[in-house]
Amino acid sequence: MAYILQVDFKMDGPYGEDMAQQFAELAASINEEPGMIWKIWTENEPAKEAGGIYLFHSKETAENYLDMHAKRLASFGITDIRGKIFEINEALTAINQGPVP
C-alpha cells in the first residue's frame, strides 16, 4: 500500500522560478530517498508557505523521510514544520485518475 506524506512550513522565499533554480539540486537528491515514488512541490508566496506532497511505498519510509526532512529544515532555521502521513484509498483514487502505482 502506498502512503502520502504532506509537509508544509513557513518560508520567506525563494518562490517560483527562483525556487526552481535554487532547489534543483535538492529536488534531484530527493529522487534517491528510499521508498519515495514522487513529490509535488507546493508554494504559497502571499502566505509565505512552502512544502510538498510525497508518495512513498510504505508508511515506514514516509516516517523515516519526515524525520530526516524535519531535521534538515530545522538546520536551515525553519520552524513550525507540519507533517502528516495518510494511507491512500487506492480504489477510489483510481476512479479519479490519481497517480498511484
DSSP file (Angstrom, degrees, kcal/mol; ACC not computed):
  #  RESIDUE AA STRUCTURE BP1 BP2  ACC     N-H-->O    O-->H-N    N-H-->O    O-->H-N    TCO  KAPPA ALPHA  PHI   PSI    X-CA   Y-CA   Z-CA
    1    1 A M              0   0    0      0, 0.0     2,-0.2     0, 0.0    58,-0.1   0.000 360.0 360.0 360.0 138.5    0.0    0.0    0.0
    2    2 A A        -     0   0    0     86,-0.1    86,-1.2    56,-0.1     2,-0.4  -0.559 360.0-151.3 -88.8 154.7    1.3    3.5   -0.8
    3    3 A Y  E     -AB  56  87A   0     53,-2.5    53,-3.0    -2,-0.2     2,-0.4  -0.974   6.1-138.8-130.4 142.0    1.3    6.4    1.6
    4    4 A I  E     -AB  55  86A   0     82,-2.5    82,-2.8    -2,-0.4     2,-0.5  -0.821  11.2-161.1 -96.6 135.8    1.1   10.2    1.2
    5    5 A L  E     -AB  54  85A   0     49,-2.0    49,-2.8    -2,-0.4     2,-0.5  -0.986   5.3-165.6-113.9 125.1    3.3   12.5    3.2
    6    6 A Q  E     +AB  53  84A   0     78,-3.0    78,-2.4    -2,-0.5     2,-0.4  -0.955  11.5 176.5-111.0 124.0    2.1   16.1    3.4
    7    7 A V  E     +AB  52  83A   0     45,-2.6    45,-2.3    -2,-0.5     2,-0.3  -0.990   4.6 163.6-129.1 135.3    4.6   18.7    4.6
    8    8 A D  E     +AB  51  82A   0     74,-2.1    74,-2.8    -2,-0.4     2,-0.3  -0.989   1.8 161.9-147.6 157.5    4.3   22.4    5.0
    9    9 A F  E     -A   50   0A   0     41,-2.2    41,-2.3    -2,-0.3     2,-0.3  -0.975  43.6 -86.0-163.6 161.6    6.1   25.2    6.8
   10   10 A K  E     +A   49   0A   0     69,-0.6     2,-0.3    -2,-0.3    39,-0.3  -0.594  48.3 171.3 -76.2 139.0    6.6   29.0    6.8
   11   11 A M        -     0   0    0     37,-2.5    -2,-0.0    -2,-0.3    67,-0.0  -0.970  34.8-148.3-152.6 134.6    9.3   30.2    4.5
   12   12 A D        -     0   0    0     -2,-0.3     3,-0.1     1,-0.3    37,-0.1   0.671  63.0-156.4 -77.1 -17.0   10.4   33.7    3.4
   13   13 A G        -     0   0    0      1,-0.2    -1,-0.3    35,-0.1     2,-0.2  -0.810  61.0-132.7 143.3 177.3   11.4   32.5   -0.1
   14   14 A P        +     0   0    0      0, 0.0     2,-0.3     0, 0.0    -1,-0.2   0.492  53.1 174.9 -80.4 168.0   12.5   32.0   -2.7
   15   15 A Y    >>  +     0   0    0     -2,-0.2     3,-1.0    -3,-0.1     4,-0.9  -0.861  40.8   2.9-133.1 168.1    9.4   31.2   -4.8
   16   16 A G  H 3> S-     0   0    0     -2,-0.3     4,-2.2     1,-0.2     5,-0.1  -0.243 127.6  -5.4  60.5-135.8    8.6   30.5   -8.4
   17   17 A E  H 3> S+     0   0    0      1,-0.2     4,-2.3     2,-0.2    -1,-0.2   0.851 135.7  56.0 -64.0 -35.8   11.4   30.4  -10.9
   18   18 A D  H <> S+     0   0    0     -3,-1.0     4,-2.6     2,-0.2    -1,-0.2   0.914 108.5  48.4 -61.8 -41.5   14.0   31.4   -8.2
   19   19 A M  H  X S+     0   0    0     -4,-0.9     4,-2.4     1,-0.2    -2,-0.2   0.930 109.8  52.5 -62.2 -45.4   12.9   28.5   -6.1
   20   20 A A  H  < S+     0   0    0     -4,-2.2     4,-0.4     1,-0.2    -2,-0.2   0.901 113.9  42.8 -59.5 -42.1   13.2   26.1   -9.0
   21   21 A Q  H >< S+     0   0    0     -4,-2.3     3,-0.7     1,-0.2     4,-0.3   0.925 117.2  44.6 -70.7 -44.7   16.7   27.3   -9.8
   22   22 A Q  H 3< S+     0   0    0     -4,-2.6     4,-0.2     1,-0.2     3,-0.2   0.777 120.2  39.4 -74.1 -26.1   17.9   27.3   -6.2
   23   23 A F  T 3X S+     0   0    0     -4,-2.4     4,-2.8    -5,-0.2    -1,-0.2   0.280  81.5 104.6-107.7  10.7   16.4   24.0   -5.2
   24   24 A A  H <> S+     0   0    0     -3,-0.7     4,-2.2    -4,-0.4     5,-0.2   0.900  83.3  48.2 -60.2 -42.1   17.1   22.0   -8.3
   25   25 A E  H  > S+     0   0    0     -4,-0.3     4,-1.9     2,-0.2    -1,-0.2   0.908 112.5  48.8 -66.0 -41.0   20.0   20.0   -6.8
   26   26 A L  H  > S+     0   0    0     -4,-0.2     4,-1.7     2,-0.2    -2,-0.2   0.921 109.6  53.1 -62.2 -43.5   17.9   19.3   -3.7
   27   27 A A  H  X S+     0   0    0     -4,-2.8     4,-0.8     1,-0.2    -2,-0.2   0.914 108.6  49.2 -59.1 -43.9   15.0   18.1   -5.9
   28   28 A A  H >< S+     0   0    0     -4,-2.2     3,-0.7     1,-0.2     4,-0.3   0.886 108.8  53.2 -63.5 -38.1   17.3   15.7   -7.7
   29   29 A S  H >< S+     0   0    0     -4,-1.9     3,-1.5     1,-0.2    -1,-0.2   0.818  98.1  64.4 -68.2 -29.3   18.6   14.3   -4.4
   30   30 A I  H >< S+     0   0    0     -4,-1.7     3,-1.7     1,-0.3    -1,-0.2   0.819  90.1  67.4 -64.1 -29.6   15.1   13.6   -3.2
   31   31 A N  T << S+     0   0    0     -4,-0.8    -1,-0.3    -3,-0.7    -2,-0.2   0.731  96.4  56.3 -61.0 -20.7   14.7   11.1   -6.0
   32   32 A E  T <  S+     0   0    0     -3,-1.5    -1,-0.3    -4,-0.3    -2,-0.2   0.473  79.0 117.2 -90.5  -3.2   17.3    9.0   -4.3
   33   33 A E  S X  S-     0   0    0     -3,-1.7     3,-1.8    -4,-0.2    28,-0.0  -0.448  78.0 -99.8 -70.0 135.0   15.4    8.7   -0.9
   34   34 A P  T 3  S+     0   0    0      0, 0.0    31,-0.1     0, 0.0    -1,-0.1  -0.288 101.9   3.3 -56.7 129.6   14.4    5.2    0.0
   35   35 A G  T 3  S+     0   0    0      1,-0.2    22,-2.3    21,-0.1     2,-0.3   0.340  90.4 138.6  81.7  -6.5   10.8    4.4   -0.8
   36   36 A M  E <   +C   56   0A   0     -3,-1.8    -1,-0.2    20,-0.2    20,-0.2  -0.581  22.8 173.3 -77.6 130.3   10.0    7.8   -2.5
   37   37 A I  E     -     0   0A   0     18,-3.5     2,-0.3     1,-0.4    19,-0.2   0.829  62.8 -24.3-100.1 -49.4    7.9    7.4   -5.6
   38   38 A W  E     -C   55   0A   0     17,-1.1    17,-2.5     2,-0.0    -1,-0.4  -0.984  50.5-147.4-158.3 164.6    7.2   11.1   -6.4
   39   39 A K  E     -C   54   0A   0     -2,-0.3     2,-0.5    15,-0.2    15,-0.2  -0.998   3.5-156.6-136.9 140.7    6.9   14.6   -5.0
   40   40 A I  E     -C   53   0A   0     13,-2.9    13,-2.5    -2,-0.4     2,-0.3  -0.985  23.0-138.7-111.7 120.4    4.8   17.6   -5.8
   41   41 A W  E     -C   52   0A   0     -2,-0.5     2,-0.3    11,-0.2    11,-0.3  -0.617  20.0-161.4 -79.9 136.1    6.4   20.8   -4.7
   42   42 A T  E     +C   51   0A   0      9,-2.4     9,-1.9    -2,-0.3     2,-0.3  -0.911  13.4 170.9-120.5 147.2    3.9   23.3   -3.1
   43   43 A E  E     -C   50   0A   0     -2,-0.3     7,-0.2     7,-0.2     2,-0.2  -0.986  19.4-176.5-153.8 145.8    4.3   27.1   -2.5
   44   44 A N  E >>> -C   49   0A   0      5,-2.9     5,-1.9    -2,-0.3     4,-0.8  -0.741   9.3-176.3-141.1  87.1    2.1   30.0   -1.5
   45   45 A E  G >45S+     0   0    0     -2,-0.2     3,-1.1     1,-0.2    -1,-0.1   0.884  80.7  54.9 -58.8 -44.4    4.1   33.1   -1.7
   46   46 A P  G 345S+     0   0    0      0, 0.0    -1,-0.2     0, 0.0    -2,-0.0   0.874 116.3  39.0 -58.9 -34.5    1.5   35.5   -0.3
   47   47 A A  G <45S-     0   0    0     -3,-0.5    -2,-0.2     2,-0.1     3,-0.1   0.491 109.3-126.0 -90.1  -4.0    1.1   33.3    2.8
   48   48 A K  T <<5 +     0   0    0     -3,-1.1   -37,-2.5    -4,-0.8     2,-0.3   0.934  64.1 136.1  57.1  49.1    4.9   32.7    3.0
   49   49 A E  E   < +AC  10  44A   0     -5,-1.9    -5,-2.9   -39,-0.3     2,-0.3  -0.950  25.5 166.7-127.8 147.1    4.3   28.9    3.0
   50   50 A A  E     +AC   9  43A   0    -41,-2.3   -41,-2.2    -2,-0.3     2,-0.3  -0.918  15.2 116.0-146.5 172.3    6.0   26.1    1.1
   51   51 A G  E     -AC   8  42A   0     -9,-1.9    -9,-2.4    -2,-0.3     2,-0.3  -0.982  41.1-106.3 162.6-149.2    6.2   22.3    1.3
   52   52 A G  E     -AC   7  41A   0    -45,-2.3   -45,-2.6    -2,-0.3     2,-0.5  -0.990   8.2-126.7-169.6 162.7    5.3   19.2   -0.7
   53   53 A I  E     -AC   6  40A   0    -13,-2.5   -13,-2.9    -2,-0.3     2,-0.3  -0.993  36.0-172.2-118.1 123.6    3.1   16.2   -1.2
   54   54 A Y  E     -AC   5  39A   0    -49,-2.8   -49,-2.0    -2,-0.5     2,-0.5  -0.838  18.9-146.6-118.8 151.6    5.0   13.0   -1.5
   55   55 A L  E     -AC   4  38A   0    -17,-2.5   -18,-3.5    -2,-0.3   -17,-1.1  -0.989  22.5-176.5-117.1 127.1    4.1    9.4   -2.4
   56   56 A F  E     -AC   3  36A   0    -53,-3.0   -53,-2.5    -2,-0.5   -20,-0.2  -0.872  34.0-127.0-121.4 154.2    6.0    6.6   -0.6
   57   57 A H  S    S+     0   0    0    -22,-2.3     2,-0.3    -2,-0.3   -21,-0.1   0.790  91.1  12.9 -67.3 -29.6    6.0    2.9   -0.9
   58   58 A S  S  > S-     0   0    0    -23,-0.2     4,-1.7   -55,-0.1   -55,-0.1  -0.957  71.0-115.3-146.9 162.0    5.4    2.3    2.8
   59   59 A K  H  > S+     0   0    0     -2,-0.3     4,-2.7     1,-0.2     5,-0.2   0.889 115.3  56.9 -63.1 -39.8    4.5    4.1    6.0
   60   60 A E  H  > S+     0   0    0      1,-0.2     4,-2.6     2,-0.2    -1,-0.2   0.919 106.9  46.4 -60.6 -45.5    7.9    3.3    7.4
   61   61 A T  H  > S+     0   0    0      1,-0.2     4,-2.2     2,-0.2    -1,-0.2   0.865 112.7  51.0 -68.3 -33.5    9.7    5.0    4.5
   62   62 A A  H  X S+     0   0    0     -4,-1.7     4,-2.5     2,-0.2    -2,-0.2   0.922 111.7  47.4 -66.0 -43.7    7.4    8.1    4.8
   63   63 A E  H  X S+     0   0    0     -4,-2.7     4,-2.3     2,-0.2    -2,-0.2   0.914 112.1  49.7 -63.2 -43.6    8.1    8.3    8.5
   64   64 A N  H  X S+     0   0    0     -4,-2.6     4,-2.2    -5,-0.2    -1,-0.2   0.913 112.4  47.3 -62.5 -42.9   11.8    8.0    8.0
   65   65 A Y  H  X S+     0   0    0     -4,-2.2     4,-3.4     2,-0.2     5,-0.3   0.927 110.2  52.2 -65.0 -44.5   11.8   10.7    5.4
   66   66 A L  H  X S+     0   0    0     -4,-2.5     4,-2.6     1,-0.2     5,-0.2   0.913 110.2  49.0 -58.9 -43.3    9.7   13.0    7.5
   67   67 A D  H  X S+     0   0    0     -4,-2.3     4,-1.7     2,-0.2    -1,-0.2   0.948 115.9  42.5 -60.9 -49.8   12.1   12.7   10.4
   68   68 A M  H  X S+     0   0    0     -4,-2.2     4,-2.2     1,-0.2    -2,-0.2   0.917 115.7  49.1 -63.1 -44.5   15.2   13.3    8.2
   69   69 A H  H  X S+     0   0    0     -4,-3.4     4,-3.0     1,-0.2     5,-0.2   0.887 107.9  53.3 -67.3 -40.0   13.5   16.2    6.4
   70   70 A A  H  X S+     0   0    0     -4,-2.6     4,-2.3    -5,-0.3    -1,-0.2   0.902 110.8  47.9 -61.4 -40.2   12.3   17.9    9.6
   71   71 A K  H  X S+     0   0    0     -4,-1.7     4,-1.8    -5,-0.2    -2,-0.2   0.905 112.0  49.6 -66.2 -41.0   15.8   17.9   10.9
   72   72 A R  H  X S+     0   0    0     -4,-2.2     4,-0.8     2,-0.2    -2,-0.2   0.937 112.0  47.5 -63.1 -46.7   17.2   19.2    7.6
   73   73 A L  H ><>S+     0   0    0     -4,-3.0     5,-2.3     1,-0.2     3,-1.0   0.905 109.9  53.2 -61.9 -41.4   14.6   22.1    7.5
   74   74 A A  H ><5S+     0   0    0     -4,-2.3     3,-1.7     1,-0.3    -1,-0.2   0.868 102.7  58.1 -61.1 -36.1   15.4   22.9   11.2
   75   75 A S  H 3<5S+     0   0    0     -4,-1.8    -1,-0.3     1,-0.3    -2,-0.2   0.735 103.5  53.6 -67.1 -20.4   19.1   23.1   10.2
   76   76 A F  T <<5S-     0   0    0     -3,-1.0    -1,-0.3    -4,-0.8    -2,-0.2   0.403 126.7-103.3 -88.8   0.2   18.1   25.8    7.7
   77   77 A G  T < 5S+     0   0    0     -3,-1.7     2,-0.4     1,-0.3    -3,-0.2   0.558  74.6 143.8  88.8   9.6   16.3   27.7   10.6
   78   78 A I      < +     0   0    0     -5,-2.3    -1,-0.3    -6,-0.2     2,-0.2  -0.704  23.7 177.9 -86.1 130.1   12.8   26.7    9.5
   79   79 A T        +     0   0    0     -2,-0.4   -69,-0.6   -69,-0.2    -1,-0.0  -0.648  51.1  50.0-121.2 179.0   10.4   26.0   12.4
   80   80 A D        +     0   0    0     -2,-0.2     2,-0.5     1,-0.2   -70,-0.3   0.935  69.4 179.9  54.2  51.3    6.8   25.1   12.8
   81   81 A I        -     0   0    0     -3,-0.2     2,-0.5   -72,-0.1   -72,-0.2  -0.727  10.8-160.4 -85.4 124.9    7.2   22.1   10.4
   82   82 A R  E     +B    8   0A   0    -74,-2.8   -74,-2.1    -2,-0.5     2,-0.4  -0.932  13.7 173.8-111.1 125.4    3.9   20.3    9.9
   83   83 A G  E     +B    7   0A   0     -2,-0.5     2,-0.4   -76,-0.2   -76,-0.2  -0.997   4.5 178.9-132.7 134.2    4.0   16.7    8.5
   84   84 A K  E     -B    6   0A   0    -78,-2.4   -78,-3.0    -2,-0.4     2,-0.4  -0.988  14.1-151.5-133.2 142.9    1.1   14.3    8.2
   85   85 A I  E     -B    5   0A   0     -2,-0.4     2,-0.4   -80,-0.2   -80,-0.2  -0.954  16.3-173.8-116.5 133.6    1.1   10.7    6.8
   86   86 A F  E     -B    4   0A   0    -82,-2.8   -82,-2.5    -2,-0.4     2,-0.2  -0.965  23.3-128.3-127.7 140.8   -2.1    9.3    5.1
   87   87 A E  E     -B    3   0A   0     -2,-0.4     2,-0.5   -84,-0.2   -84,-0.2  -0.555  32.9-125.7 -74.2 153.3   -3.0    5.9    3.8
   88   88 A I        -     0   0    0    -86,-1.2     2,-1.3    -2,-0.2   -86,-0.1  -0.888   0.9-139.5-105.1 131.7   -4.4    6.0    0.3
   89   89 A N     >  -     0   0    0     -2,-0.5     4,-2.3     1,-0.2     5,-0.2  -0.767  25.0-171.8 -83.8  97.1   -7.7    4.5   -0.7
   90   90 A E  H  > S+     0   0    0     -2,-1.3     4,-2.2     1,-0.2    -1,-0.2   0.825  75.3  56.9 -66.7 -34.0   -6.4    3.1   -3.9
   91   91 A A  H  > S+     0   0    0      2,-0.2     4,-1.2     1,-0.2    -1,-0.2   0.946 113.8  38.3 -64.4 -47.8   -9.8    2.0   -5.3
   92   92 A L  H  > S+     0   0    0      1,-0.2     4,-1.2     2,-0.2    -2,-0.2   0.878 114.1  55.5 -70.6 -36.8  -11.4    5.5   -5.0
   93   93 A T  H  <>S+     0   0    0     -4,-2.3     5,-2.8     1,-0.2     3,-0.3   0.885 103.9  55.2 -62.2 -38.2   -8.1    7.2   -6.1
   94   94 A A  H ><5S+     0   0    0     -4,-2.2     3,-1.5     1,-0.2    -1,-0.2   0.867 101.7  57.5 -62.8 -36.9   -8.2    5.0   -9.3
   95   95 A I  H 3<5S+     0   0    0     -4,-1.2    -1,-0.2     1,-0.3    -2,-0.2   0.864 110.5  44.3 -60.5 -35.0  -11.7    6.3  -10.1
   96   96 A N  T 3<5S-     0   0    0     -4,-1.2    -1,-0.3    -3,-0.3    -2,-0.2   0.105 117.8-110.8 -99.8  21.6  -10.3    9.9  -10.1
   97   97 A Q  T < 5 +     0   0    0     -3,-1.5    -3,-0.2     1,-0.2    -2,-0.1   0.778  51.3 178.8  57.9  32.1   -7.1    9.1  -12.1
   98   98 A G      < -     0   0    0     -5,-2.8     2,-2.4    -6,-0.1    -1,-0.2  -0.389  38.7-113.9 -63.9 141.4   -4.8    9.6   -9.1
   99   99 A P        +     0   0    0      0, 0.0    -1,-0.1     0, 0.0    -5,-0.1  -0.367  67.6 136.4 -78.6  65.0   -1.1    9.0   -9.9
  100  100 A V              0   0    0     -2,-2.4    -3,-0.0   -10,-0.1    -2,-0.0  -0.937 360.0 360.0-114.9 132.0   -0.8    5.9   -7.6
  101  101 A P              0   0    0      0, 0.0    -1,-0.1     0, 0.0   -11,-0.0   0.529 360.0 360.0 -65.2 360.0    1.1    2.8   -8.8
